């Protein structure tokens, strides 16, 4: 499987196929919007959606974002990894 999260509610396959979560959670979706390349056979489309949904429900607790991060996302990740960041008083 070669799926990754581009956003918390957007899953992208390495071939460009996408599944967007419109309502619900990845574990219990109520509405999804798959974007599969035109001309993909129905059996392959069903397999891609099943594969993507399986990946999303297993990996949705902390999505692995694709490598196309904005500078703000990179800065936030770096801040979270710092050992000297200020602590919130209890």
C-alpha positions in Angstrom: 0.0 0.0 0.0 1.4 3.4 -0.9 -1.1 5.8 0.8 -0.2 8.9 2.8 -2.1 11.6 4.6 -1.8 15.0 2.9 -4.1 16.5 5.4 -6.0 14.9 8.4 -9.0 14.4 6.1 -7.2 13.8 2.8 -5.6 10.5 1.8 -3.4 10.4 -1.3 -2.1 7.3 -3.2 1.3 7.4 -4.8 -0.4 7.2 -8.2 -2.4 10.4 -7.5 -5.7 8.8 -6.4 -7.4 10.6 -3.4 -9.9 9.8 -0.8 -11.4 12.8 1.1 -13.2 12.3 4.4 -16.3 14.5 4.3 -18.1 13.4 7.5 -17.4 11.0 10.3 -14.0 9.6 11.2 -11.7 7.3 9.3 -12.7 4.5 11.6 -16.4 5.2 11.1 -16.8 7.3 7.9 -20.3 8.7 7.0 -19.3 10.4 3.8 -16.2 10.0 1.7 -15.3 11.5 -1.7 -12.9 9.3 -3.7 -11.1 10.8 -6.7 -9.9 7.9 -8.8 -8.3 8.4 -12.2 -10.8 8.3 -15.1 -10.7 5.0 -16.9 -9.7 2.9 -13.8 -11.7 -0.3 -14.0 -14.5 -0.7 -11.4 -12.7 -3.7 -9.7 -9.5 -1.7 -9.4 -11.4 1.4 -8.1 -13.1 -0.8 -5.4 -9.7 -2.3 -4.4 -8.1 1.2 -4.1 -10.9 2.5 -2.0 -10.8 -0.6 0.3 -7.0 -0.3 0.6 -7.1 3.4 1.3 -9.8 3.1 3.9 -8.0 0.3 5.6 -4.8 2.4 5.7 -6.6 5.4 7.0 -8.5 3.6 9.8 -5.3 2.0 11.0 -3.1 5.1 10.8 -5.5 7.9 11.6 -4.7 8.5 15.2 -1.6 10.5 14.2 -1.6 10.9 10.4 1.7 10.7 8.7 1.7 13.8 6.5 3.2 13.7 3.1 6.6 15.3 2.5 5.1 18.5 1.1 4.9 20.4 4.4 4.6 24.1 4.7 7.3 26.0 6.6 4.8 26.6 9.4 4.2 22.9 9.8 7.9 22.2 9.8 8.5 24.9 12.5 5.7 23.5 14.6 7.1 20.0 14.4 10.5 21.3 15.4 9.1 23.1 18.3 7.2 20.0 19.6 10.5 18.0 19.4 12.4 20.6 21.5 13.4 19.5 25.0 13.7 23.1 26.3 10.2 24.3 25.4 8.3 26.1 28.2 6.0 23.9 30.3 2.4 24.9 31.2 2.0 25.2 34.9 -0.4 22.7 36.4 
